[in-house]
Amino acid sequence: MKYILGLLLTIGLGTTASAQNRISGKMEDSTAKTPLTGATVQLRNTNFSKNAVTDKTGSFSLAEIPNGSYKLTVSFIGFAPFEKLLTLQGGETNLGTIRMKKGDEQLEEVIVKAVTPPAQQKGDTVQFNASQFKVNPDANVEDLVKKMPGVSIENGQVKAQGEQVRKVTVDGREFFGDDATAALRNLPADVVDKIQVFDRLSDQAQLTGFDDGQGYKAINIITKEDRRAGQFGRVYGGYGTDNRYQAGGAVNFFNKERRISVVGLFNNINQQNFSSSDMLGLSGGGSGRGGGAGRGGGNFQVQGANGITKTNALGVNFSDLWGKNFNVSGSYFFNNANNENNSSSNREQFITPDSSTFYAEQSLSENKNTNHRINMRMEYKIDSNNTLLIIPSFSYQQNDIQNTISGVQRQQNQDLISETENRNRTTGNGYTFNNTLLYRHSFGKKGRSISLGLTTGFNDRNSQKDVSAISTFYKGGIANNDSLLQQQLSDSKGQNLSANISYTEPIGKRGQLQFSYNPSYSKNDADQRTWGFDNATDKFSILDTSLSNVFINEITTHRGGITYRIGDRDMNLNIGIDAQHTTLDNNQTYPQTGNLKKTFSNLLPNAFFRKKLGDKSNIRIFYRSSTNNPSVNQLQNVINNTNPLFLNTGNPELEQSVANRLGGRYTYTNSRKGNSFFINFFVNQADNYITNATYTAFSDSLLTPTVLLREGAQLSKPVNLNGYWATNTMFTYSFPFKAIKSNLTFNLGGNFSKTPGIINNVSNIARNTTWNGGMIIASNISEFVDFNVNYNANYSTVKNSFQQSLNNNYFSQSAGLGLNLLSKNGWIFNTDINNQLYRGLTAAFNQNFWLWNMGVGKKFLKEQKGEIRLSVFDLLKQNRSISRTIAANYIEDNQTQVLTQYFMLTFTYRIKNFGKASAPQRRQGPWGPGSPGGPGGFGGFGGPGGFGDSMN
């Protein structure tokens, strides 16, 4: 199998791609027969949109358009709009000369000015007009989208319509790869024309038109026409009390198709204008506590990254069109971060139906991370019937993680069970390389096509972990001391290879069949050896095979299916089924020699339905089934004893989990009145759900010749259980509040989860229900007065079948006010104040605190490009960070270190030079000379001198 896939990859490297179309035409005055210069041309459907403007001859051209059905709209002041429905199946479409009829020019202008709606429903896409959401002149796109109905920022992640946004594009183009936060935090709001929120299909699904279940929520930023050429950006620097500092900048050069952005960020105030994935290091940190049984659906966390982070980051983004058919974009990002954190936690661990233990922990940690990542995307239209897409990516990381942990475990009567002092340090490095190639060929018959996707991936990680622990266990008034001194050396190499072959055939005028085959192969070669300390040699030279993990794991999957689609621009129905066969082959050397081989066979149905309900609303419903193979670590029966109070191990008997997901959404947008609302729901169910079984020792138990589970200590391992359910729903209603020139949004939602687990061989069902509601008042007055008022409340109930007497209800609320004032002579005042309230947690975590930030500044220099600002963070010195985790066998409250009060003086200089792009002259690329025209993308930093994301 792997050799066949390797041969396919070798062939595909020379010929792989994506399918595209080109549309051209010419606009004329039907009476005068003269060209219409500057007419706006829009082509769109539910998943794609593209704009153009006619040139001096009235001509336009739109390229790189995926197959599908579209609506073409041409508008020009004084003329009646022209609309046409098109179905594109590969190739070039010349619409010839289109003659537009004159209308009432004055009436046309009045209508355009009077009825620009805040939001419009365009198929499955909700499009917001940025001009209808007023923000201050220094706002970034994140500040802008937070005012839009259904869009929120939660713990540093962007959510739209209740789902996480995984990609943000600028004018349909990549901006720093898959980093969804890069464009929002580095792009100034004043360059934005429209914001589009939609469900983006995977790259291969965009080629075939069949939803493969790999899609995700996405945002596309459409920039203003007059902001697509020139240089702009900002540089800033600030210094404050307690040696707090920040510096950064963005320099952008755009010349029609070419766009170049350079961004930098240097500070020790927790500002991060990039994805949190760059902060994630190699495994090996943390307390090593076990006993988790999966999330119960009621977790919450306030604030973003924990601790205090010093960041040094630099990024470059490039995009251009080489020749007429080769579109290339790429980015390089460097990040060096040092995070220091001091945290405390209280965990209530269920032991028997009428008893629990209580564990309190203090942790000090330092995480040093250096990351390099490169992303590229190359699209090449070979000819009218063949296209190619290549998406390589590479990342390299180095980590140094240190933890010091002090833990105390007590009985309900507060008698001591155990104590531990634990220190560990993990250093490591690793790289990951992935490459995707997509090729599509359109045949002569409309609707008939074949596409081939090839994906390869390689990774290599090395680490060293040193562990030192002293633990005391109390029994009958006698203290027993244990010590641990060991070193783990790990070397892990992985590779994966997969193909996706799809053939489509038209069935009648509205139908189409898709046949697909998806083989895949992955191999993971891991060598983790644990060495004990030899006092005689003063070295770690005693191999402990019971704590070592050496194995080779291979997974081979064959998946084939058939899908039928029928529909038009107003309705679409997909019904399909896949057959899947998976083989898992594991050869283990340590801790025991053996071979484990498992096979899984499944039938996986799927369905999708979309219906347009008039011009203002639509509904979509989907059902998908999928599988989840146990991870390599979950299958390995090696013991992790990093924390002697909480041990965990794998389970070779784990089976594959099968998940079912049902979801739907109804969206309504009244463009004339400015009202909009949507409601969605999701239901998740799993058979053979992978959860945890925990066992608390009632007497000392020898697990291996070298590992003793002391009385009161805990051992956990993954198991398969049925009975997992999770549902959630969300309702949002928004309308203009004209009395105060603002937009008012109400949100209501609910979550329910049912999580199975095992505690000392007794099953437990944790039922968690959370209701939430809130409101947002977002001003829409002017750039001189910008305010936001928000309130959100959560009420949760937790019920456990194992220990019903410990059922718990808890409540949290968040309320805030943000205000930005700007005078015409350049004086600035900004403030934001937030209140957090918690009830129902453990005593030390039931808190009520305020976070108040404030700043005052003055703009100066020519065109007010300079700014000096004095700001204060945490004026009341009350900042906190609290979270709760609920699992089937425990409830845990956690509090982490946060940034405290500081004052800072910041200088900012803004660059604005639009319409005079002067980037270096275009050079001929490998596919021919470049050609001008089309949208660009943007960078920049929002809010330096203010507070950004430094509230942690």
N, C-alpha and C positions, 0 to 999 in steps of 0.2 A: 504493500500500500504506500509506504513512505517513498519508495523508489519511483512509483508512478507519479506521485505528487511532485517529486523533485524534477521529473522530466517535464511535467506540465509547466512548472515554474520557469524552467530553462527556456522552453518555447515561448512562454508568455512574456519573458523579459524583452523579447524583440518585437512583440506585436500587440501589447495590451492597451485597452482604452475605454472611453465613455462616449455615448451617442449624443450628437448635438445637431441643431438646425440653425438656419440663417433666414431672416426675413428682410426684405427690402421693398421700397416703394417710393413714390413721389407725390407730394401734396400740391394741389393747384386750386386757385380761386375758380369756381365753376363759371362765373360770369366773365371776368377779365382774362381768364386763362393764364394768369401769372403765378409764379411759384409762391408758396406760403413759407416764408423763412421764420424759424423760431416756434413752429407748432410743436406741441408736446405729444409724444407718442408713448403709450403705455401698453405693455403686454403682460398679462397676469393670469394665473389660476390659483388654486388653493395652496400650492407649494412653491410657487416661483413667481417672480415679478422682475421686469426689466423696463427701463425708461430710455428714451432718446429724444433729441431735439433735431428738427429738420435743419439742413444747412442752407446756404444762400441760393441753392438751386431747388430747394423744397424737398430734397432727397433725405432719406433716413435708412439706416441699416441696424438690425439687431442680430447679434451672433451668439453662439454658444447657448442655445436654448434646448433643454431636454425634450424628448418626445412627450406628447400629451395634447389635451384640449385647452385652448386659451381664448381669452377675449381681448381683442385689439381695440383700443380707444385712442382717437386723435382729437385734440381740442385746440382751438385757436380763438382768441377774443374776437367777437363780432361774427363768428361763424357757428353754425349748428354742429354739435359733436358728431364725429363719425365713429361707428361701432361695427365690428365684424367678428364672428366666431370662426376660429381656425382649429384644425386638427393636424398636428405635425407628427410625422413618422420618420423623420430623417431626410436630410437633403436641404435644398435651397428653394425658398418660396419668394417669387417676385410678384408683388401685388399690382405692379404697373402704376399708372397715374390715377390717383384718387382725387376727385373733385369735390370740394366742400362748398356747401351753400351758405350764403350770407344770412345772418340773423340780425336781431336788434342789438347793435354794438353796445349802446348805453345800458340796455337792460341786462345784457350779458355781464357787463362789468359790475353792475350793482349786485347781481345774484352771486357772483364769485366772492365779493367782499362780505355779503350779509350772511351766507349760509355755510361758511366753512365749518364743518362739524368737528367736535373734539375726537370722535371715533367713527369709523365706518366698518361695516361687515362686508368683506370681499371673499365669498366662499368660506373656507375654513380659516382665513386670515382676518385678524382684527387689526385694523390700521388706525393709529392715533396720529393726529396732526399736531406736531410739536408747538405750533404757534398758539394753540388753544390752551397750553399749559405754561403759564408765566413763571419763570424762575429768575433769580438774580443773575447778572451778567457773568459772574465767575463760577456759576454752577457747572458741574459735569453731567454726563448723561445719566449717571446713577441717580443724581438729584432729580432729574427730569422724569425718569420712568417711575420713580416712587410715587409720583402724583397721578399716575395712570391707573384706572380701575383694574383690579386683578393682578397687579404687579407689586411685589414686595421684596425687601431685602431681609433675610432671616439668617442670623449667625454668619454673615459674610457671603451667603449664597443668594443668587437671584431666583425668585420663583414667579411664575406666571400662570394664572388660572389653577393654582394649587400644585403645580409641578415644577421641578427644578429645571432651570434653563441651562442647557449644556453647551450651547454655542451661540455666540453673538457675531454677526457679520456686519461689515460696513459696505453699503451699496452692493450687497450680494457677494462681497469678497472676504477672504480670510483676513483676520487681524490677530497676529500672534497665535496662530494655530487654533487649538480647541480651548484656549483660555477665555472663559465666558466673562471674566471680570476685567480683562485688559481694555476692551473698548469702552466699557461703561465708566471706568474710573479714570481713563486717560484721554477721553474725548470730551471737549467742551460742548456744552449743551447748545451754544449759539450757532453751531454749524448744522444742526439737525433739522430736517424738514419733516420727516415722518418716522414713526416707529411701528414696525410690523411684528406681531406676535403670531406664531403659527407652529404647527406640528411638522417638523422637517423629517422627510424620509431619509433612509440611509442612501449612500451614493449609488449603490447598485439598484435599490428600489426606485430611485429617480430615473434611472435608465429604462427600467422595465415598466414602470407605472404600477407595479404590484407592491403593496405594503408587506414587507418581510418581518415586521415586528421589531425591527432594530431602530425605529425612528425615535425622535425625542423632541422636547420643546425647545424652540429657538427664537431668537430675536434678530431682525434685520434692521439696521439703521440706514435710512435714506437721507443723504446729505443735501443741503441746499445747492442749487445750481451754481451760485456765485461763490461757493466755498470749495470748489473742486479744482482750483488752480491757484498756486501761490505758496507763500511760506507763512507759517504761524506756529505758535507755541508759547512757552513760558519757561523762565528759569527763576529759581527762588532759593533763599537760604534763611535760616533762622536759628537763634540760640536763646536758651532759657535757663531758668533756675535748675538746680540739681544736675547741671551739665547735660540737660536735654538739648537736642539739636535736630534739625532737619534741613536737607538740601536736595535739590532735584531739578529736573527740567525735561523739556520735550522740544525737539526740533523737527519740523515736518516740511518736506519739499514735495509738492505735487505739481505735475505737469501733464494734465489730461490723463492718459492711461497709466503713467508712471507715478508711483507713490512711495515715498521713503519716510519712515518715522524712526527716530532715535529717542529713547526714553531712559531716564536715570532716576534712581531713588536711593537716598542715603539718610537714615535716621535711626533714633533709638526711642521712638514714641509709638511703636506698633502700627505704623502706616505701611500698608502693603497694597499696592495697586496692581496685584497680579493674583493668580490662582493659589489657593492654599496648598495645592499639591506640591508646590516647590518647597514647602516646609516639611514634607513628609520624608523621613529618612528610612534607613533599613531597619528591619525588626531588631528588637533587642532592648528597648527601653521599657519603662513602666515598672509597676510594682510586681507584676507576675501573679496577681490575684486570679484565682480561677472561680468556677462556680457560676459563670454566666450561662443563661439559658435562652438567649435570644431576646431581642427587644420586645417589650410588651405593648408598644405603641403609645405609651404615655410619657415618654421622656421629654424633657425640655432643658434647654440651656440658654442662658442669657449671656450676651456679648459674644465676641468672636474668638480669636486665638487667645490661649491662656498664657499668663506670665508676661514678662517684659522681653520684647524682641528687638535686637539691633539688626538692621537690614542694610545691605549694600547690593543694589541690583542695577543691571544695565540690559537694555533690549534694543534690537533693531528689527524692523519689519520692512519688507520690500515686496512690491507687486508691479507687474508690467505686462504688456502685450507685445510679444516678439513676432513680427510678421502679422499676418491676418488671422492665423489659426492657432497660435501657441500662446497660452495664457499661463503665466508663472507667478507664484507668490511663495515667500519664504520668510522665516524669522529665526533669529538667534536670541536666546535669553540666558543671562547669567544671574545667579542669585546666591548671595552668601548671607546666611542668617544665623544669629546666635540667640537662642531663647533660654531664659532663666525663669524657673517657676517654683513657687512654694505653695503646696496644696494640702488640704486636709479633707478627710472623708469619714463618714459614719455609715457602716453597713449593718443592716439587720439580716442575719442569715437564718433561714428556716431549718430546724433540725428534726423535730417531731411535731405531730399535730398540736401539741400543747407547750412547745418550748422553742426558744430561739437563742442564738448567741449574737453578741454585739462586737463588732470589730471597728476600732478607730485607728486611723493611719495619718501620719505626717510624712510628707514627701518633699524632698528638695531635688530639683533636676536641672541639668544644663544640656542643651541640645545644639551642637554646632553642625550646620549643614551647608555644603557647597554643591550647587547644581548647575549644570550646563544642559540646555536642550535646544535642539534644532528641528524645525518643522518645515516641510516644503509641500507644495501642491502644484502639479504640472498637468495642464489640460491641453491636448493636441487634437485638432480636427484634421484627420488624415485626408479625408475627402468627404463627399456628401453622404456616404454610407458607412463610414468607419471612423470611430473616435477612440481616444485613449486618455485615461486618467491615471496618474502615478502620484502616490502620497507616501513619501518616506518620512520617518521621524527617528531621532536619536536623542538619548539623554544619558548623562553621566552624573553620579552622585558620590560624595564623600561625607561620612558622618562620624561624629564623636559624641556619644550619649552617655551621660553620667547621672546616676540616681542614688540617693541616700534615703532609706525608708525606715521609719520607726512605727511598728504596729503593735497594738495591744488587743487581745481578745478576751472578752468577759462573758460570764453567764448572766442570766436575767437578774440574779440576786447580786450582781456586780463582783462575784468571786472571779479571781484571775484564772484563765485557762492557759494562756500562753503570751509570750512577748517575743519580738524579734527586732534585731538591728541588722539591716541589710544594705550592702553597698555593691553596686555593679557598674561596670563601664563597658560599653560596646563601641568598637571602632570598625569601620568598614567602608567599602567602596563597591560600586557596581555600575553596569551600563545596561541599557535596553535599546534594541534596534527593532523597528517595525517597518514594513513596507507593504503597501496595497497597490495592486494594479488592476484596472478595470478596462475591459475591451468590449465594444459593442458593434455589431454589424447589422445593418438594416437590409432586408431583401427587397426585391422589386414590389412584392405584394404588400399593400398597406396593412400594418399591424403585425407583420411577420418579422421577427428579429431573433438574434442569438447574442448573449452576453456571457463573458467569462471574467470571473474575479479570482485573483490569486493574492493570498496574504501570507507573508512570512514574518517570523519574529525570532529574535535571539536575545538572551540575557545572561549575564554572568555577575555573581555577587560573591564577595569574600568578606568575612567579618571575624573579629576576635572579641569574645565576651569574658570578662573576669568577674567572678562572683565571690563575695565574702559575706558570710552571715553568721550571727550568733543568736541562737534562739533558746528560750527557757520555757519549759512546759511544767505546769503545776498539777500535782496529783496527790491527794491526801495530805496536803500541807508540805509536800516534799517537792523541791525544785530540781528538775533534770535539765542539764545544759547540753546543747548540741552546737557544734560548729561546722561550718562549711567553707571550704576554700577550693575553688575549682576554676578551670579555664576551658572555654569552648572555642574550637576553631572550626569555622564553617566555610565550605566552598560549594556553591550551587550554580549549576549551569542548566539553562533551559532553551528549548527551541520549539517552534510550532509552525505548522504549514497547513494551509487549507485552501480549497478551491470552491468556487460557486459557479455552476453552469446553469444558465436559464435560457429556455426557448419559448417564445410566444407565438401564438397562431390565432388569427382573427376567426371569430365564430359569429356569422351574421353581421348586421350593421352596427350593433352596439356591444357585442360580446367579444371576449378574448380568453384563451386558455394559456396558462403558463405551466411548463414542465421544468422542474428544477432538481438538481443533484448537488449535494454539498458534502464532499469527503474532507476529513480533517485528521491531523496527526500531531500529537505533542509528546515531548520527552523532557523529563526533568531528572537530572543527575545530581544528587545531593550527598555531600560528605560532611557530617557534623560529628566531631569527636570531642568527648569530654575527658579532660585530664585532671587527675587529682594531684595535690601538692606532695612532693617527696621531701621530707625534712632532711634526709641524708644527703641529697644532691642539691637541695635548695632550688628545685625546679619543678615545674608542672610536667611530670614524666610518667605518672601512673594512669594508664588508660582505663577508664570505667566504661566497659561495653554496654552496661545496662542503661547508661545515660547518653550513649552515643546513638547516632542515627545516620546510617549509610544505606542508600537505596538508589535504584533506578526505576522510575515510574513512566510508563508509556500509556497513552490513551488514544485509541483509534475510533473514529465515528464515521458512519455512513448515514446520510440523511437525504431522502428523496421525496418529492411531493408533487401534487397537482393542485392548481388554483384556478377557479373560474371567476371572471370579472364581467359584470355588465353594468352599463351606466352611460351617463352623459354629463353635461356641465352642471346639472341640478341634482343628480342622484348617482350614487356609486355603491355597488354591492360586490364584495369579495367573499368567496367561500372556498376553503381549501383544507387539505389534510396532508400531513407528512408522516412518513414511516422512518424511524430512527433506530439504529443499532450501534451500541457502544461497547467497546472492549477495553477493560482496564487491566493492565499487566504490571505488577509490582514485584521487583526482585530486591530482597532486603539482605544486607550483611549484618548490620547491628540494629537493634540490640539482640535479635536472634536471626539466624540464617533461615531463609524461607522464601517461598514464592506465593504470591496472592494474585489470583486471576478472577475477574468478575466480568459478566456480560449483562447488558441491559437492553431490552427491546421495548419500543414505545410507539403508539399511534398518537399523533399530536394534531388535533384539529385547530382551525383558526377561522375567524370571520370578522368582517368589517362592513359597516353600513354608514353612509353619509347621505343626508337629504337636506336640500335647501328648502326652507319653509318661507317662501316669499323673499322680498328684498332685504328684510331686516333680521332674519334669524335662520339658524340651521341647527341640525342635530347630528351627532355622530356617536355610534356605539361600536365597541370592539370586544372580541373575545380571543384570548391567546392561551395556549398551553406550552409549557417549556419544562426542561429538566435541569437539575442542579446536581452535578457530580460531587461527591465528597472530595475535599481538598487532600493533597498529599499529606499534610501535617495531621489532618483529622484521621487518616488511616494508619498512621504510624504509632505503634504501641510503645513509644519511648516516653519516659517520664521527664517532665520539666519541674525541677526542684528549686528554681531560682528564689522563690519565696517559700521557706519550709512550712509555713502555716497554710499555704494554699498550693497544692500540687495539682498538676493536670497531665493527662495522657491522651493518646489517640485510641481509635477503635477499628481494628481491621474488619469487623463485621458490618460496617456501615453500608447501607444501600443508597441507591440514587433517589433523590427527592423529585417529585413531580408536582409542578405548580400550575394553577389555573388562575387567570386574571380576567376579570370582566370590568369594563369601564364605559362611561358615557359622558357626554357633555352637551348641554343646550346653551346656545349663545343668542342673545338678542341685542341689537344695536339700532337705536332710533337716531339717525343722523340729524334729522331736522330739530328734534327737541334736545338732543345731547344726552339722552338717557341710554343706559346700557346695563344689562345684567347677564350673568351666566350662572349655571349650576352644574356641578359635575359630581360623579361618584366613582369609586373604585372598590372592587371586592377581590381579595386575594385569599386563595385556599391552597393548602399543600398536603399531599400524602407523603408519608415517610419523611416528615419535616425533621431536619437535623437540629437537634436541641441538645441540652446537657443533662446528664445525670450526675448528681453530687452525693458524696458519701462522707459523713463526718465520723471519724474513728472514736469508738467508745472505749478502746483500749489500744495499746501500742500494737501496730501491725507491720510486719516486715514485707515490703512490696518486692524488693530485689535484694540480693546479698549486700548491697551498699545503701539502700534507701529504706528508711524507717518512717512510717506514717505514725506520728505521735498521737496520743489520745487528745482529742479536741481539734486536731488538724483536719484538713479537708482535701479530698481527692475528687476531681471532676473529669468526665470524659464525654465525648459526643455520642448520642444515640439517635435512632430513628423513632419518631412517634407520630401518630396521626392526631388530628384534631386542631390543627392550626388554622385560624381564621383572622383576617384583618380587613376592616372596611373603613373608608373615610369619605366624607362628602363636604362640599364647600359651596356657599352661595354668596355672590357679590352683586350689589345693586348700587349704581352710581348715577347722579343727576346734578345739573347745575343748581347752585344755591345763589340765586341772583341778588338776594338782599345784601350779601356781603361779597359779591363777585368772587365766588369760590365754587369748587366742586366738592360734593359730599358723597362719600362712599361708605356703605355698610357691608360688613362681612359677618357671616355666620358659618359655623362648621362643626363637624363632629367626627370623632374617631373611636373605633371599637376594635379591640384585639383579644384574641383567645390563644394563649401560648401554653403548650404542654411542657412538662418537665418531670423529672424524677428526683425525689429527695429521700435518701436512705431507703431505697427500694419501694417507696410509696409514690404513686403518681400525684402530680399537682397540676391544676389548671389555674393560671393567672388570667383573670379577666380585667381588662383596663378600659374604662370609658372616659373620654375627654370631650367636653363641650367648650367651644370657644366663640367669642363674638367681639366685634370691635367696630370702630368708625374712624374715618379720616376726613378732616376738613383741609383741603389744599387750596390756597389762595390762587386767584387768577386775575389779579388786579393790574400789576405792572412789574417791570424789572426793578422798580424802586422800592416796592413793598412786596415781600415774599414771606409767607408764613405757612406752617403746617401744624395742625393739631391732631393728635392720634391717641386712641385708647384701645387696649386689647385686654381681654380677660380669659383665663382658662380655669375650668373646674374639672377635676379628675376624680374618679372613684376606682379603687383597686380592691378586687376580691380574689381570695385564694381558697381553693377547695381544701388544701392541705392544712391550713391554719386559719380558720374563719374568724377567730377572735382578733386577728391582727389586720383585718380589712381596714383600709385607710382611705380617707378623702383629703384632697389638698387643693389649694387655690393659689393662683398667681395672677397679678395684673401688672400692666405696663401702661403708663400715661406719659405723654410728652408734648412739648411745644417747641417749635423751631421758628425763629424770626430773623430775617435779614432786611436791613434798611439801608438804602443808598440815596444820598442827596445829590442834586444835580451838580453841585460843586465838588463832589468826590468824597464826602465823608461817609464812612462805613460803620455800621453797628450790627453785630450778629450775636445771637444767643440761642442756646438750646438747653432745655431743662427736662429731665426725665425722672420719673418715679417708678421704683420697682417694689412690689409688695408680695410676700410669701406667707402662706398660712398652711398648717397641716404637715410641715416637714419636722425633722427632729429639732429639738429646742434651739440649738445653736444656729440653725439655718432659717428659722422663722424671722425674717428681717424685713424692714421697711426703710428704704434709703433713697436719696436723691443724688442725681448726677447733673451738675449745672456747669455749663461752659459759656464763656463770654469773650467777645473781642471787639475792639474799636480800631479803626484805621483811617487812612487818608490816601486817596489817589492823587498823583501829581505827574509831572513831565508832560510832554506833548501827547495829545489824545488820551491823557490819563493812563498811559501805559505802565507807569510806575506805581507801586503801592507799598506803604509801610503799615504794619498792623501789630498791635499788642494784644495778645490773647492769654486767657487763663483757662486751664483745664481743671475740672473737679473743684470748683470754687468752694464747696461746702466740705470737702475732704470726706466724702461718704461712699466713694465708688466701691462696688462689690461685683463678684462673679459667682453665681450659684447654679447648680444643676442637680437634677434627680434622674436616676436610672432605675427602671423597674424590670425585673426578670421573673421567671417562674419560681426561682428559689431564693431571691433576696430583693431588698430595696436599699438603694444607696443614695446618700446625699453628699455632694461634693462642693467645695469652695476653693477657688484658686487665686493666686496672686494677680493683682491688677495694677495698672498705672495709677499713680496718685497725683496730687496737685502739683502743677508747675506753671510758671509764667514764661511766655516766649515772645520775642520780638522778631518779626519776619519781614524781609524785603522781597517783593515779587516784581519781575519785569515781564510784560507780555509782548509777544511779537504778533503783529497782524498785518499781513501784506498780501491780500488776495488779488487775484486777477493778474499777477505779475510773476508767474512761476518762472524760476530760473535754475532749475535743477540741471545737472550736467547734460550735454547734448546726448540724444539717444544714439546708442551704438547698435550695430547690427548684431542680433542674437543668433543662436545656432540654427534657428528655423527661418532666417531671413530678416530683412529690415523691419524695425518697429513702425507702427502706424498710430497716429494720435486718435483721440476721441474716447469718450466713456467716462464713467465716474471714478473718483479716487477714494481713498480712505484717510482717516485722520488719527492723530494721537494727541498727547497733551496730558496735563495733570489738572485735576480739579481741586480747588480749595486750599492751596498751600497757605499756611498762616492761620488756617481755621483748625478744625478738629478732625475731619476725615474719619478714619477708622481707628482712632487712637483712644477709644473709650475702654480699653481693656487693661 
